[in-house]
Amino acid sequence: MRQYYKNVQKKILVQRDIIRSLLKDPKVIGDYYEAIIVDAVRESISEYFSARRGVILAEDGQASRECDIIVYSAAEYGPLFLSGDMIVINPDAVRCVIQVKGTINTENLKDAIANLNAVNRLRPGIWKLIVGFKTSIAYETLLRICAESCCVNGIFVFSSTNRYEKEEISTQMQKFVELLKMIAAPTMYQRKDAGEYVATKVSGEGKVEGVPFAEWEKPLT
């Protein structure tokens, strides 16, 4: 199975490269990046859930910023607004929000964290993930920054320009999909809402391993 996930990861990177070779507008390229990841998400989650781009809107009128991918319970909740692949949805319906970045750098990582912080203010139990196609930042550093945010519950990157990068990058797709499957399992099998940690993998019966928010100042080993 590990080789299967590596092949899926390679496929996604090939799709990214094709889009970059065909298109020049960064905004349009970003939209296609999101489309590539949303297809992977839809293949990973149960039929009880849907994945769309949109905004989360609370009853008191507070709203998130626009979220790249919202995974929500379509079986239990109806959208407040739905047009094509765009949705406005109540926080109680949302299971997971994913921000997608082509190349993760210091600036757009801050932007992604700010978007997820806006989600966290609406309902802390929502899982908040960042997915990037590429980065030059060491994965351990990405984990530290996300733990420091006390908000982001997972960060996954599919390629790295850091020649000292460890094995983690080559197994990111598997870890991402396994976490998604746990997060968006049928209701009866859902283990927990998001906790105060950056998840790095799922092991056993819904057990999550990761870096606790409270330990962000400690060296990551």
N, C-alpha and C positions, 0 to 999 in steps of 0.2 A: 504493500500500500504506500510505503514511503516513496518508492519510485514513481508511483502514479501521481502523487501530489507534486513531485518535482516536475513531472511532465506537464501538469496543469499550469504550474508556475511559469514554465518556459513558454507555453502557449500564450499566456497573458502578456508576457514580455514581447513576444513576436507581434501580437496584435497592437501593442503600444508602438512598436517601431514602425509598423505599417502606417498607422495614423500619423505619426510624426513625419514620415516621408511624403505623405500626400497633402497635408494641411500645414498652413503657416500661422493662422490666427490663434494665439494662445488660449483665448476664451473658448473657441470652438474645439480646440484640441482637448481642453479640460473637460468639456461636456462629453467627448468621446471616451476619455479616461474613466469618467464616472459610469458610462454605459457598459464598459468592459467589466468593471467591478460589480455593478448591479446584476449583471448576468450571472457572475460567479456566486453572488449572494443568493439569488433566486434558486440556483441549483442546489444550494446547501441547506436552506431552511425548510421547515415542514409546510404542508399545504394549508395549515391554519394561519399562516402569516403571509404578508405581502411586503414588497420593498419598492419604495418610490422616493422621488425627490420632493422636498416641500418644507413646510413650516409647522411647528408645534404651537398650538394656541390654547392657553389656559382659560378657565371660565371667568377669571377676573380681568381678562384682556391682555395679560402678559404674553409675549410671544418670543420664540427663539429667533435666531437669524435663520436664513435659508440653509437647510441641511442637505448635503449631497445625497445621502441615502437614509431613509427612515424605514426601519423594519417594525411593522405594527401588526397587531392581532386583527386580521380581517374577519375572523370567525366570530369574534366577540363584540367588535365595535365598528360602527359606520363612520366614514370620514365626515368632517364638517364641510369640506369642499373637495371635489375631485374633478380634474379635467386632464384627460390623457394620462401622463405619468406624473402630474403635479398634484400634491395633496396638502390639505390643511387638516390637522388631526389633533385630538385631545391628548394631553400627556399620559393619561391612564391607559391609552391604547398602545403606547409606544414601548417596545421592548429594547430597541437598540438604535443608535444613530451612528453613522459612519461618515467621516470626512475623508475625501480622496485627494491625494496630491500626486502630481507627476514625479517631480524630484523634490524630496523633502530637504528644506534648508532651515536655517534658524528663524528667518522671518515668517515663512508660511507655516512653520510649525506653531509659532505663537498665534497666528491667525486661526489655525485649526483648533487650538486649545481654547481661544476666546469663544469660538462658536460653540464648543462643547460645554463651556462654563455657562453659557446662556441656556443651554438645555438643562444643565444640572440644577439651575435655580427653579426650574419648573417642576421637576421631580427627580430627586437624587438617585432613585432606583433604576433609572434608565441606563443601560450599558452604553458606554461612549468610546468609540474606537477610531483610530486613525490608520489609514492604509495608504502606503506610498509605493510607487513603482521602482523608485531608485533613491539612494541617498549617498552622500559622502561623509555623513556623520556616523561615528561608531554606534553600533546598536546599543551597547551598554550606556552610552551617553543619551540616546533617545529614551531609554527606559528611565534614566535618572530625571530627565526634564519632565517626562510625563508624570512620574511619581511626585515631583516637586509641585506640579500643578494641583495635586489633590483632587483631580477631576477625571483625567483620562484613564479608562479601564483596560486599554490595550493598544499597542502600536505594532504594525506589521509592515515589513518592507520586503520587496521581492528581488531586489538586486542592490549591490553596493559597489562604490568606486574605492572604498577603503581596502587596501590590499592586506591589511592586518585583520580584516573582519573574520569573526569566528564562524563556526558551522551554523549558528542560528539562522543566518540569512537563507541558507539553502533549504531550511525546513519551515519557512514562514507560512507557506500556503497550507500545509497540513495543520499547523497550529491555529491559523485563522479559521479554517473550515471546522475544525473540531470545536472551537469556542462558539462559532455561529450555531452549530448543531445543538449545543447545550443551551444557548440563549433562546433560540427559537424552536425548541422542541414542542410537541403538542402539550397543551396546558398541564395535563396530568403528570408529565415528566419534567417539568421545569423545576430546577433545584433552588434557584435564588435570584434575587435582584442583584444589581451591581454592588460590589462591596468597595471598601477603601483600599484598593490595590490596583496595580497594573498587571493584568493577567499575562502570563507568558505561555502557559499550556494548560490543557485539561487532562487529568489523569484519573483513571478509575471511574466510579459512579458520580460524575458531576463534580469531582474535586478539582479545584482550580489552584494552580501554582503561580506565584507572581511576586511582585515587589510591593510591600505595604507602603501606603502614602507616608505613614509616620516614620519610615526608615529611609526617606529619600536622601538624608544627609550622610548616611553610612556608605562606605565603598560597596559597589555592586560586585558580587563574586559569583 
